[in-house]
Amino acid sequence: MGDVELRDHRPRRGPHRTPGRHTHWRVARHRHRLLRAGGVAALLAVVGPGLLAGLSDDDPAGITTYSILGAEYGYELLWVLALSTAALIVFHEVGVRLGVVTGKGLLTLVRERFGPRAALLVATSLVIANTGTMCAEFAGVAAAMDLLTGTSRYLTVPAAAIAISLLVLRESFHRVEHLLLALSAVFVSYVVAGVLAHPDWGAAAEGLVVPSIPLDRDALLVAVATVGTTLAPWGLAFIQSYAVDKKLGVKDLRYERADVVVGAVLTGVIGLFVVVACAATLHAQGIEVDDASDAARALEPLAGSAASTLFGLGFLGAALLAAAIVPLSTAYSISEALGRRTGLDQSFSEEPTFYLAFGTVTAIAAAIVLIPGAPLIELLFLTQALNAVLLLVLLPFIRSLASSRELMGEHALGRFDRVATGLALAVVATSVLALGVLALL
């Protein structure tokens, strides 16, 4: 009996024993792993709008702008790129927030809140900006293919227009998104090209944090174009409509913010490497360039053929990625302004306006680029300065919509958000005004 009593009072072994300290620790660790895995899965599920809208800003027009900035001014104007990237984070986050909370695209909200005339004004501004930018994308395809293979633009531009249209218009939303995300991997080539150029990282760091700019028209034009190409109007409309098309909900918002920040920061980092590659080689040798393909050619004797080829491949990949996304932004905007349904999961018979808008802007841009003697360099660069001007039409509407408690509820812009968006708007307005004043002198 005593033995029995002793055995009864001993700790029971087996699956039903009381968990000890180490068991609790293992359970907690397992739960943490599950939660962490769930967070990663949730983040991967929403990735797309921020990453694509951000990286697409590093299109041929953007790379050309950054190349000119580095070749002509070295590291001096890197602070403009840093400010533009900060503004990109602010307004892309606002755009995603508007789309996720309301479930509506930008032009739909403008039409509902401010009326058809305001929607027409914003849509017109976007169509002008997008058409110019789309011309720049096809000019980039032509320049990159000429650099890499010597093929005529009369072959490469129509082929690119047809291939992009077939991809976007015939495939499902998720397949298009996955292909575009895969294509965005090409941007790593700029990072490698920048490292091969052996830049002065100390001078680059100083250029990032110490504002300095020559007070002349050309420097201001480059600065304004940098703002316009980084915080592009079409990207603001695209990111909101794309978040709606992806059917993201409020529960996805914190993960989508991470997507936005990563996309915007990568945009700035890639732009940084383009600038430092050109600053370390072309600026140091006093070599001027007219566009990014000239920069790629000039890099070869200074940084090696690998840097030149990588620069050209990045240029082509960036052109194709943006050429698929910019007309999507146009199609979203036109359809929303007219009160039509939008989305890649709609068929042509269900929503012809969306697809006709996509096809029309693609065809017009390709036709303009194929005009003999068309000023491709001016299209690549000056359209970005125009973007900055058109931002002054777009940004106040976005800020006003996002500030509305009636529309956004608890997700309306708070005090910090209003200050950040106000400062970003002030940066754009000041740069455009300064350029306008110098142009009149």
C-alpha distance (Angstrom), angle and dihedral (degrees) to the residues before:
residue distance angle dihedral
M1 . . .
G2 3.78 . .
D3 3.73 89.9 .
V4 3.75 90.0 50.0
E5 3.79 91.7 50.2
L6 3.78 91.0 49.4
R7 3.79 91.9 50.3
D8 3.80 90.5 48.7
H9 3.80 91.0 55.6
R10 3.77 96.6 47.2
P11 3.78 118.7 99.9
R12 3.77 108.6 -87.5
R13 3.80 115.4 -119.0
G14 3.74 125.9 -148.5
P15 3.77 136.3 55.3
H16 3.80 96.3 -37.6
R17 3.80 99.7 55.5
T18 3.77 120.0 123.5
P19 3.86 109.0 -91.9
G20 3.77 114.0 -108.1
R21 3.78 129.0 -148.2
H22 3.81 93.7 -83.3
T23 3.80 92.1 48.7
H24 3.83 91.1 52.9
W25 3.81 89.2 49.7
R26 3.82 91.9 51.8
V27 3.82 92.0 48.6
A28 3.79 91.6 48.8
R29 3.81 91.3 48.9
H30 3.80 91.3 49.4
R31 3.82 91.2 49.5
H32 3.81 89.7 49.2
R33 3.80 90.5 52.2
L34 3.80 91.4 51.2
L35 3.80 92.2 48.5
R36 3.79 91.5 46.9
A37 3.80 91.5 48.4
G38 3.79 89.4 48.7
G39 3.81 90.5 51.3
V40 3.80 92.1 50.6
A41 3.81 90.7 47.3
A42 3.80 90.7 49.3
L43 3.81 90.9 49.1
L44 3.81 92.6 49.1
A45 3.81 89.8 48.8
V46 3.81 92.8 59.1
V47 3.82 99.0 37.5
G48 3.79 111.6 118.2
P49 3.80 116.7 67.0
G50 3.81 96.7 62.1
L51 3.79 96.3 37.6
L52 3.81 95.9 46.2
A53 3.81 96.0 40.9
G54 3.79 90.1 48.3
L55 3.79 100.3 44.5
S56 3.79 92.6 43.1
D57 3.80 87.7 64.9
D58 3.81 85.7 70.6
D59 3.80 88.9 70.9
P60 3.84 125.9 136.9
A61 3.80 91.1 -80.3
G62 3.80 89.8 50.6
I63 3.80 94.6 45.1
T64 3.81 89.9 47.7
T65 3.81 90.6 50.6
Y66 3.81 92.2 48.6
S67 3.82 91.0 45.6
I68 3.80 91.7 53.5
L69 3.80 90.8 44.8
G70 3.81 91.4 54.2
A71 3.80 97.1 39.2
E72 3.81 95.3 48.8
Y73 3.81 103.4 31.6
G74 3.79 104.5 22.4
Y75 3.80 112.5 -152.3
E76 3.83 94.5 -25.1
L77 3.82 98.7 99.0
L78 3.80 99.1 41.5
W79 3.81 88.7 108.5
V80 3.83 88.1 67.0
L81 3.82 88.8 58.3
A82 3.83 90.2 48.2
L83 3.83 92.3 51.9
S84 3.80 91.3 45.5
T85 3.80 91.1 51.4
A86 3.81 90.8 50.9
A87 3.83 89.7 51.0
L88 3.81 88.9 48.5
I89 3.81 91.3 55.7
V90 3.81 91.3 48.7
F91 3.79 98.4 49.4
H92 3.80 97.6 36.5
E93 3.80 88.3 54.5
V94 3.80 89.6 50.2
G95 3.81 90.6 48.9
V96 3.79 92.9 50.8
R97 3.79 90.7 46.1
L98 3.81 91.2 52.8
G99 3.80 92.0 49.7
V100 3.79 96.8 44.6
V101 3.81 96.7 44.9
T102 3.83 98.6 42.0
G103 3.80 100.1 29.4
K104 3.82 88.2 -136.9
G105 3.78 136.4 108.3
L106 3.80 124.1 -114.9
L107 3.81 97.7 -101.3
T108 3.80 91.7 46.8
L109 3.80 90.0 55.7
V110 3.81 93.1 44.9
R111 3.81 90.6 50.8
E112 3.81 92.8 48.0
R113 3.80 97.1 43.4
F114 3.81 103.5 33.1
G115 3.81 104.1 21.8
P116 3.82 137.6 -111.4
R117 3.82 94.7 -64.8
A118 3.78 92.8 57.2
A119 3.81 89.7 46.4
L120 3.81 89.7 51.5
L121 3.82 90.8 50.5
V122 3.80 93.1 51.2
A123 3.82 92.9 41.9
T124 3.82 91.5 50.3
S125 3.80 91.1 50.4
L126 3.80 90.7 49.8
V127 3.81 94.1 47.0
I128 3.83 90.9 51.3
A129 3.80 92.2 47.1
N130 3.80 93.5 43.2
T131 3.80 95.1 48.0
G132 3.79 91.2 51.3
T133 3.80 91.2 46.5
M134 3.80 91.7 46.9
C135 3.80 89.2 54.1
A136 3.78 86.8 53.1
E137 3.83 91.0 52.5
F138 3.80 93.0 53.8
A139 3.79 90.7 43.4
G140 3.80 85.3 54.8
V141 3.81 92.0 51.3
A142 3.80 89.5 50.9
A143 3.81 94.0 47.7
A144 3.81 94.3 45.4
M145 3.81 94.8 48.3
D146 3.79 90.8 46.4
L147 3.80 89.0 51.7
L148 3.82 96.0 45.9
T149 3.81 102.6 35.1
G150 3.80 108.5 4.2
T151 3.83 90.5 -121.2
S152 3.82 117.5 157.1
R153 3.80 118.5 -106.9
Y154 3.81 88.3 -128.2
L155 3.79 86.6 71.6
T156 3.80 102.8 32.2
V157 3.81 100.0 46.4
P158 3.85 97.3 52.2
A159 3.82 90.0 43.0
A160 3.80 91.2 51.9
A161 3.82 92.6 46.4
I162 3.81 92.3 51.3
A163 3.82 94.7 44.2
I164 3.81 93.5 48.9
S165 3.79 93.0 46.7
L166 3.81 92.6 49.8
L167 3.81 91.1 48.2
V168 3.79 96.5 49.8
L169 3.79 100.1 35.0
R170 3.80 100.0 43.0
E171 3.80 103.0 38.7
S172 3.81 131.2 73.6
F173 3.79 122.5 -100.0
H174 3.80 95.4 -104.3
R175 3.79 95.1 46.2
V176 3.81 91.5 50.8
E177 3.80 90.2 48.3
H178 3.80 93.5 50.0
L179 3.81 92.5 48.9
L180 3.80 92.3 48.8
L181 3.81 91.8 48.2
A182 3.82 89.6 50.6
L183 3.80 90.6 49.8
S184 3.81 90.8 52.7
A185 3.83 88.7 68.6
V186 3.81 87.5 79.8
F187 3.79 89.9 78.8
V188 3.81 90.9 78.0
S189 3.82 85.5 77.4
Y190 3.81 89.8 73.2
V191 3.78 91.4 54.1
V192 3.81 90.7 52.5
A193 3.82 91.7 45.7
G194 3.80 90.0 51.4
V195 3.81 92.7 51.1
L196 3.82 91.5 48.0
A197 3.81 89.2 55.9
H198 3.85 90.8 62.9
P199 3.82 97.1 -137.2
D200 3.80 126.4 -162.1
W201 3.81 98.5 -103.5
G202 3.80 93.0 -171.5
A203 3.80 91.4 57.2
A204 3.80 89.6 44.6
A205 3.81 91.5 53.4
E206 3.80 90.5 49.6
G207 3.81 91.0 49.3
L208 3.80 90.1 52.6
V209 3.80 96.3 55.4
V210 3.82 106.4 25.2
P211 3.84 112.4 72.9
S212 3.79 112.0 -139.7
I213 3.79 131.0 150.4
P214 3.82 135.4 166.2
L215 3.80 108.9 -114.9
D216 3.77 97.2 -124.4
R217 3.79 135.1 109.1
D218 3.81 96.9 -108.8
A219 3.82 94.3 53.2
L220 3.79 91.8 47.3
L221 3.81 90.6 48.3
V222 3.81 90.1 54.0
A223 3.82 90.6 47.2
V224 3.81 92.9 49.3
A225 3.80 91.5 45.7
T226 3.83 88.8 51.4
V227 3.81 90.2 54.4
G228 3.82 91.5 45.9
T229 3.79 95.4 48.0
T230 3.83 94.9 45.8
L231 3.82 97.8 43.2
A232 3.81 94.9 36.4
P233 3.85 118.7 -176.7
W234 3.79 93.3 -134.8
G235 3.82 90.6 54.7
L236 3.81 91.7 56.6
A237 3.80 92.4 53.9
F238 3.80 92.9 40.6
I239 3.80 97.9 51.9
Q240 3.81 93.4 53.3
S241 3.81 96.3 45.2
Y242 3.79 91.7 42.9
A243 3.82 91.5 53.2
V244 3.82 87.7 53.3
D245 3.82 92.0 46.3
K246 3.81 88.8 50.8
K247 3.84 87.5 54.6
L248 3.79 95.3 -128.2
G249 3.81 117.7 174.2
V250 3.79 134.9 -153.5
K251 3.82 89.4 -93.2
D252 3.83 87.6 63.8
L253 3.78 94.6 52.4
R254 3.81 99.1 96.2
Y255 3.79 91.3 49.9
E256 3.78 92.3 45.1
R257 3.81 89.2 53.7
A258 3.80 87.4 59.6
D259 3.81 88.8 50.8
V260 3.83 89.7 52.1
V261 3.80 94.5 48.5
V262 3.81 93.4 47.1
G263 3.82 92.0 48.1
A264 3.80 93.9 47.7
V265 3.81 94.8 44.6
L266 3.81 91.2 49.0
T267 3.80 88.2 51.0
G268 3.79 90.4 55.4
V269 3.81 93.6 42.9
I270 3.81 92.5 51.9
G271 3.81 90.3 47.1
L272 3.81 88.5 49.7
F273 3.80 92.5 54.6
V274 3.81 91.5 48.3
V275 3.80 90.6 51.5
V276 3.81 95.1 46.6
A277 3.81 92.3 45.9
C278 3.80 90.3 55.9
A279 3.81 93.9 38.7
A280 3.81 93.3 52.3
T281 3.79 94.5 48.5
L282 3.80 115.9 17.1
H283 3.81 99.2 32.3
A284 3.79 91.5 43.2
Q285 3.82 89.5 54.5
G286 3.81 95.0 41.7
I287 3.83 92.0 -115.7
E288 3.81 116.3 153.6
V289 3.80 122.8 -153.7
D290 3.77 133.7 -162.4
D291 3.78 98.5 -157.6
A292 3.80 143.4 -4.5
S293 3.82 94.2 -87.4
D294 3.81 88.6 57.9
A295 3.80 87.5 50.3
A296 3.80 90.8 52.2
R297 3.81 91.5 50.9
A298 3.79 92.6 46.6
L299 3.81 92.0 49.9
E300 3.82 93.1 63.1
P301 3.82 100.1 75.6
L302 3.82 91.2 38.6
A303 3.81 104.7 40.9
G304 3.80 102.6 13.9
S305 3.81 136.5 -97.7
A306 3.81 91.7 -78.1
A307 3.82 91.6 62.4
S308 3.80 91.0 47.2
T309 3.81 93.5 49.2
L310 3.81 93.0 45.5
F311 3.79 90.1 50.1
G312 3.81 90.3 51.8
L313 3.82 94.0 46.9
G314 3.77 90.6 49.6
F315 3.79 89.3 50.0
L316 3.82 91.9 53.3
G317 3.80 94.9 44.9
A318 3.80 91.4 48.0
A319 3.81 90.5 50.3
L320 3.80 93.5 51.8
L321 3.81 93.8 45.3
A322 3.80 94.2 49.8
A323 3.81 92.6 41.3
A324 3.80 88.1 61.4
I325 3.82 95.2 45.7
V326 3.83 104.3 40.8
P327 3.83 94.8 61.5
L328 3.81 88.4 45.7
S329 3.80 87.5 58.6
T330 3.82 89.1 49.9
A331 3.80 92.7 48.8
Y332 3.80 92.0 49.7
S333 3.82 91.9 48.6
I334 3.81 97.7 47.3
S335 3.80 93.7 45.2
E336 3.80 92.4 48.0
A337 3.81 93.1 46.7
L338 3.81 88.6 54.4
G339 3.80 92.7 46.9
R340 3.80 93.7 -112.1
R341 3.79 128.9 140.9
T342 3.78 116.6 -99.6
G343 3.77 136.7 -160.9
L344 3.78 144.7 103.9
D345 3.80 91.2 -112.4
Q346 3.83 90.1 65.0
S347 3.81 114.6 91.0
F348 3.80 123.3 -127.5
S349 3.80 91.2 -106.6
E350 3.81 90.6 51.8
E351 3.81 96.5 47.9
P352 3.83 113.7 10.2
T353 3.84 93.6 164.1
F354 3.80 91.8 66.9
Y355 3.80 94.7 50.5
L356 3.80 95.6 40.1
A357 3.82 90.0 53.1
F358 3.81 89.9 51.5
G359 3.79 93.2 48.1
T360 3.80 95.2 43.8
V361 3.80 97.6 53.5
T362 3.82 90.1 44.5
A363 3.81 92.8 51.2
I364 3.81 94.5 44.8
A365 3.80 93.2 49.8
A366 3.82 92.8 47.4
A367 3.82 90.9 48.8
I368 3.82 92.6 51.0
V369 3.80 92.3 50.8
L370 3.83 90.6 50.6
I371 3.82 93.5 55.4
P372 3.83 106.3 114.7
G373 3.78 109.9 -107.0
A374 3.81 93.6 12.6
P375 3.84 108.7 165.1
L376 3.81 96.2 -116.3
I377 3.80 95.5 170.2
E378 3.79 92.3 53.1
L379 3.81 89.4 47.9
L380 3.79 90.7 52.7
F381 3.78 96.5 48.3
L382 3.79 110.5 25.2
T383 3.82 94.1 48.9
Q384 3.79 87.2 65.9
A385 3.80 92.3 56.6
L386 3.82 87.2 49.4
N387 3.81 88.0 53.1
A388 3.80 90.0 59.3
V389 3.81 90.7 52.9
L390 3.81 92.2 49.1
L391 3.81 90.5 49.8
L392 3.81 86.4 71.5
V393 3.81 87.6 65.2
L394 3.78 95.6 45.8
L395 3.81 107.4 38.0
P396 3.84 98.1 60.7
F397 3.82 90.6 55.1
I398 3.82 91.7 49.6
R399 3.80 92.2 47.7
S400 3.81 92.9 47.5
L401 3.81 93.4 49.1
A402 3.78 93.5 47.6
S403 3.83 91.4 49.2
S404 3.82 93.5 56.4
R405 3.81 112.1 109.8
E406 3.79 89.3 -167.6
L407 3.78 91.0 57.8
M408 3.81 102.5 32.8
G409 3.81 104.0 27.2
E410 3.79 112.1 -168.5
H411 3.82 89.9 -4.8
A412 3.83 93.8 64.4
L413 3.80 116.4 121.3
G414 3.80 112.4 -77.0
R415 3.78 127.1 -150.6
F416 3.82 94.4 -81.4
D417 3.82 91.5 46.3
R418 3.81 91.9 50.9
V419 3.80 91.3 50.0
A420 3.83 92.3 47.6
T421 3.81 94.4 47.9
G422 3.82 90.5 43.8
L423 3.81 91.4 53.0
A424 3.82 91.8 47.3
L425 3.80 90.6 50.3
A426 3.81 90.0 47.7
V427 3.83 91.1 53.0
V428 3.81 91.2 53.5
A429 3.82 93.7 44.6
T430 3.81 93.5 47.3
S431 3.80 93.7 49.8
V432 3.82 93.1 48.2
L433 3.81 92.4 45.5
A434 3.82 92.4 48.8
L435 3.79 91.0 50.9
G436 3.80 90.8 48.3
V437 3.80 92.2 51.2
L438 3.80 92.6 49.8
A439 3.81 91.0 46.7
L440 3.83 89.2 57.4
L441 3.79 94.8 48.8
